[in-house]
Amino acid sequence: MNTTSDGKSKIPNILGDWDDVRFFLAVAKTGSFSAAATQLNTKQTTVGRRIQALERRLGAKLFDRHRHGMEVTPAARGVLAQAESMQSNASSIERHLAGLDREMAGVVRVAVTEGLAAQWLVPRLTELRRRHADILVQVIVGDQVLDLATRQTDLAIRFFRPTSSQLVAARVGQFRQSVFAAPAYIEQFGMPRQLDDLHEHHIVDHTTLHNLPAMRPWSEIVERSTRVVLRTNSSHSAMEAVKAAWGLSIFPSYSSKTANIVEAPIDLDISRDIWLVSHEETNKGARIRAVIDYIRDQFRQDEREWFSLSHPSNDTEAA
């Protein structure tokens, strides 16, 4: 690290290259090149090259590698403070410009969970594409909470209400978390009808759900089970295993609308709200507003059929 005439460390000025700063911040916040690459929608090797180039330009090592990930070096902490300040200013400018944007063309990013994206959202974007052919909807799938303030996404469909006063949230639906099985599994092992029955059945464990306090009833079932046949952090993989009759698992109540699986008549007492979230400074832009209004209207049309809290009958049989 360069020093001043009195021997003290001099914080290098990196404000001249915002693109390098984005890469530095992504690694600092995610703790790895691979996670940073996912966040920046690029390759891990690209992230590594950009960090090495920045270190050469600054004449300082920016990261130390530890068992738990990459950490900013003590010498680079001043760079981190500059970078965060620069990101805040750049994000503010981007949000302001997005709010003033009157163009009905360009990218609109929508963050949504894997299951809701595949089963419901993407099939309903056809009419939006017909109406606004110049708007490119980028569907960002995952359970991570992307930051609307820094324009990681323009809209988010979330299962919890945000707390930030700058975020605008509209409740657009509700659903239950229910136990599902494939007809072939039910034919072989029967349909569970009470909570206690689940201990005698094979379980497909969607591990990401255990991070959510609302899922505690299901987590307790999995913890006590001696018949877990698969563990996965992917809702799509869990769904495929259930469809292949590996065992039972838990999915949103609307899952049977698109998959050949049967909802068990068991009340886990887990219900969740669906929120459509945007940022107050960007949601006035023409193309973002158009996508917000369209998605909200789709939720309104499907509210009764897809997003109700009614329970299956105890007489439910395999399809």
Sequence and secondary structure as in RCSB ss.txt:
>XXXX:A:sequence
MNTTSDGKSKIPNILGDWDDVRFFLAVAKTGSFSAAATQLNTKQTTVGRRIQALERRLGAKLFDRHRHGMEVTPA
ARGVLAQAESMQSNASSIERHLAGLDREMAGVVRVAVTEGLAAQWLVPRLTELRRRHADILVQVIVGDQVLDLAT
RQTDLAIRFFRPTSSQLVAARVGQFRQSVFAAPAYIEQFGMPRQLDDLHEHHIVDHTTLHNLPAMRPWSEIVERS
TRVVLRTNSSHSAMEAVKAAWGLSIFPSYSSKTANIVEAPIDLDISRDIWLVSHEETNKGARIRAVIDYIRDQFR
QDEREWFSLSHPSNDTEAA
>XXXX:A:secstr
  B TTS B     TT HHHHHHHHHHHHHSSHHHHHHHHTS HHHHHHHHHHHHHHHTS  EEEETTEEEE GG
GHHHHHHHHHHHHHHHHHHHHHHHH   S EEEEEEE HHHIIIIIGGG HHHHHH TTEEEEEEESSS   TTT
TS SEEEESS    TTEEEEEEEEEEEEEEE HHHHHHH    SGGGGGGS EEEEGGGGGSGGGHHHHHHHHH 
S EEEEES HHHHHHHHHTTS BEEEEGGGGGTSS EE S     EEEEEEEEETTTTTSHHHHHHHHHHHHHHH
HHHHHHS      TT    
